[in-house]
């Protein structure tokens, strides 16, 4: 599943309908290189499950989408309200929710981002400053007390709804998951 890790993570969150391999996989970001007017922006993030390239893509769905009123050019996607996205599976979700509960129980009135994640993002910027703002734009966070990792990353232009796609190889097997944050041609074209 793909979610905003600070706002839209709940224990009962539904995963996408299509199953993928479990394990650790490389995550890469396509970055719009900064210019004088803007910072680096993450246009897309890809999780690569196999060594094969995708030849077709389908939107990732959870099964509750309203297809009746769906129009051409629209997408479903996931909601972002804290400027971040993350990728995780059902098992990792359980551990993340347990961490959240423990944090809030032990730190009443504290903010999960400001009082836990902000320092991790800033430290990652200090170690990997290329294509990040000083406060940090990505981390590969290991849930304390577990071996589970969750990649967190900035969400293109911030809050909004972003589509997620499965990539399928020539034999019809899922080989990747793509999160599209920015339609580069649409957002950066000189044409109206």
C-alpha positions as CSV (number, residue, x, y, z in Angstrom):
1,X,0.0,0.0,0.0
2,X,1.0,3.6,-0.5
3,X,-0.1,6.1,2.1
4,X,0.7,9.5,3.7
5,X,2.6,8.1,6.8
6,X,1.5,10.9,9.1
7,X,-2.2,11.3,8.3
8,X,-3.6,8.3,6.4
9,X,-2.1,5.3,8.2
10,X,-4.7,3.2,10.1
11,X,-4.6,-0.4,11.3
12,X,-7.4,-1.4,9.0
13,X,-6.0,0.2,5.9
14,X,-6.7,-1.8,2.8
15,X,-3.9,-3.0,0.6
16,X,-4.1,-2.9,-3.2
17,X,-5.9,-5.8,-4.8
18,X,-2.9,-7.2,-6.7
19,X,-0.4,-9.0,-4.5
20,X,3.3,-8.4,-4.9
21,X,6.4,-10.2,-3.7
22,X,7.4,-9.6,0.0
23,X,10.9,-8.6,1.0
24,X,13.3,-5.7,0.5
25,X,13.4,-4.1,-2.9
26,X,15.2,-1.1,-4.4
27,X,13.3,2.2,-4.3
28,X,14.3,5.0,-6.7
29,X,13.0,8.5,-7.3
30,X,12.7,10.5,-10.6
31,X,13.7,14.0,-9.6
32,X,12.9,17.3,-11.3
33,X,16.3,19.0,-11.0
34,X,16.1,22.4,-9.2
35,X,16.5,25.7,-11.0
36,X,16.7,29.3,-9.8
37,X,12.9,29.3,-9.1
38,X,12.2,26.0,-7.4
39,X,13.7,23.2,-5.3
40,X,14.2,19.6,-6.4
41,X,10.8,17.9,-6.7
42,X,10.2,14.1,-6.7
43,X,8.2,13.4,-9.9
44,X,7.8,9.7,-9.3
45,X,9.0,6.9,-7.0
46,X,9.5,3.3,-8.2
47,X,9.7,0.1,-6.2
48,X,11.4,-2.6,-8.4
49,X,10.2,-6.1,-7.5
50,X,12.0,-8.0,-10.2
51,X,14.8,-7.6,-12.7
52,X,12.4,-7.2,-15.6
53,X,11.2,-3.9,-17.1
54,X,7.5,-3.0,-17.3
55,X,5.9,-2.9,-20.7
56,X,2.4,-1.9,-19.5
57,X,0.9,-0.2,-16.4
58,X,-2.4,-0.4,-14.6
59,X,-3.6,1.8,-11.8
60,X,-3.4,0.2,-8.3
61,X,-6.8,-0.2,-6.8
62,X,-8.0,-1.4,-3.4
63,X,-11.5,-2.5,-4.6
64,X,-13.7,0.2,-3.1
65,X,-13.3,2.7,-5.9
66,X,-16.5,4.0,-7.6
67,X,-16.0,3.0,-11.3
68,X,-19.5,4.1,-12.3
69,X,-18.7,7.9,-12.2
70,X,-15.1,7.5,-13.3
71,X,-14.3,9.6,-16.4
72,X,-11.4,9.5,-18.9
73,X,-8.4,11.3,-17.6
74,X,-9.2,10.8,-14.0
75,X,-7.4,8.6,-11.5
76,X,-8.0,7.4,-7.9
77,X,-4.7,7.6,-6.2
78,X,-3.9,8.1,-2.5
79,X,-4.3,11.2,-0.4
80,X,-1.5,13.3,1.0
81,X,-2.1,15.8,3.7
82,X,1.4,16.0,5.3
83,X,3.5,16.4,2.2
84,X,4.9,12.8,2.4
85,X,4.3,9.4,1.0
86,X,5.5,5.9,2.0
87,X,5.3,2.3,0.7
88,X,4.6,-0.6,3.0
89,X,2.8,-3.9,3.2
90,X,0.3,-5.3,5.7
91,X,2.9,-6.8,8.1
92,X,4.9,-3.6,8.1
93,X,1.7,-1.6,8.7
94,X,1.1,-3.6,11.9
95,X,4.5,-2.7,13.2
96,X,4.2,1.0,12.2
97,X,0.8,1.3,13.9
98,X,2.3,-0.3,17.0
99,X,5.1,2.3,16.9
100,X,2.7,5.1,16.5
101,X,0.6,4.0,19.4
102,X,3.6,3.6,21.6
103,X,5.0,7.0,20.6
104,X,1.7,8.8,21.4
105,X,1.2,6.9,24.7
106,X,4.7,7.7,25.8
107,X,4.7,11.3,24.5
108,X,1.3,12.8,25.1
109,X,0.8,16.1,23.2
110,X,3.9,15.5,21.0
111,X,3.8,15.5,17.2
112,X,5.1,12.4,15.5
113,X,6.8,14.4,12.7
114,X,8.2,17.3,14.7
115,X,9.3,15.2,17.7
116,X,10.5,12.1,16.0
117,X,10.9,12.2,12.2
118,X,12.1,15.8,11.6
119,X,15.6,15.0,13.1
120,X,15.8,11.8,11.0
121,X,15.0,13.7,7.8
122,X,17.5,16.5,8.7
123,X,20.2,13.9,9.4
124,X,19.5,12.2,6.1
125,X,19.9,15.5,4.3
126,X,23.3,16.0,6.1
127,X,24.4,12.6,4.8
128,X,22.8,12.8,1.4
129,X,22.2,16.5,0.4
130,X,21.8,16.0,-3.3
131,X,18.1,16.6,-4.4
132,X,16.9,17.4,-0.9
133,X,15.9,20.5,1.0
134,X,17.8,21.2,4.2
135,X,15.0,19.7,6.3
136,X,15.3,16.5,4.3
137,X,13.0,15.0,1.7
138,X,13.4,11.2,2.1
139,X,14.5,8.6,4.6
140,X,14.6,4.8,4.6
141,X,13.2,4.4,8.1
142,X,13.7,1.3,10.2
143,X,10.9,0.8,12.7
144,X,12.5,0.7,16.1
145,X,12.8,-2.8,17.6
146,X,12.1,-4.5,14.2
147,X,13.8,-5.4,10.9
148,X,11.1,-3.6,8.9
149,X,12.0,-0.6,6.7
150,X,9.6,2.0,5.3
151,X,10.8,4.5,2.6
152,X,9.3,8.0,3.2
153,X,9.6,10.7,0.6
154,X,8.3,14.1,-0.3
155,X,5.3,14.2,-2.5
156,X,6.0,16.3,-5.6
157,X,4.1,19.5,-5.1
158,X,2.9,18.6,-1.5
159,X,-0.6,17.8,-0.5
160,X,-3.1,16.3,-3.0
161,X,-4.1,13.0,-4.5
162,X,-1.5,11.0,-6.4
163,X,-2.0,7.9,-8.7
164,X,-0.1,4.6,-8.1
165,X,0.5,2.2,-10.9
166,X,1.6,-1.4,-11.2
167,X,4.1,-2.2,-13.9
168,X,3.8,-5.6,-15.7
169,X,6.5,-7.3,-17.6
170,X,6.3,-9.0,-21.0
171,X,4.9,-12.2,-19.3
172,X,2.2,-10.3,-17.5
173,X,3.9,-10.5,-14.0
174,X,4.0,-7.5,-11.6
175,X,7.6,-6.2,-11.8
176,X,7.3,-2.7,-10.3
177,X,5.1,-0.2,-8.5
178,X,5.2,3.5,-9.6
179,X,3.9,6.5,-7.7
180,X,3.4,9.5,-9.9
181,X,3.7,12.8,-8.1
182,X,4.2,15.1,-11.1
183,X,3.2,14.8,-14.7
184,X,6.4,16.4,-15.9
185,X,5.2,17.3,-19.4
186,X,2.1,18.9,-18.1
187,X,3.7,20.7,-15.1
188,X,6.9,21.9,-16.8
189,X,5.8,22.5,-20.4
190,X,6.0,26.0,-21.9
191,X,2.7,25.3,-23.7
192,X,-0.7,26.0,-22.2
